[in-house]
Amino acid sequence: MALTAGVDFCEGSLDGTTISLKNILSPTAEGIEEIVALRRRYRVDGDVMEYEVDMGTNRQPLQQHVTARLSRVSPD
């Protein structure tokens, strides 16, 4: 995942149609909060993909950061 301070590296697992990832190394940069935990989940069900990101920093505990639900559409 690209972040404003660089790129982070993850490891994870696949369970059916769900991919779960956690960070193993996060970038830091002067003047911004240090990211200390990231967790991502991707789920695919037919033409729908759901995406969730939880993030924790040196100032905030791990908590929901971003969610999205994407649906495949047919081109006209």
Secondary structure by P-SEA (a helix, b strand, c coil): cccccbbbbbcccccccbbbbbbcbbbbbcccccccbbbbbbbbcccbbbbbbbbbcccccccccccbbbbbbbcc
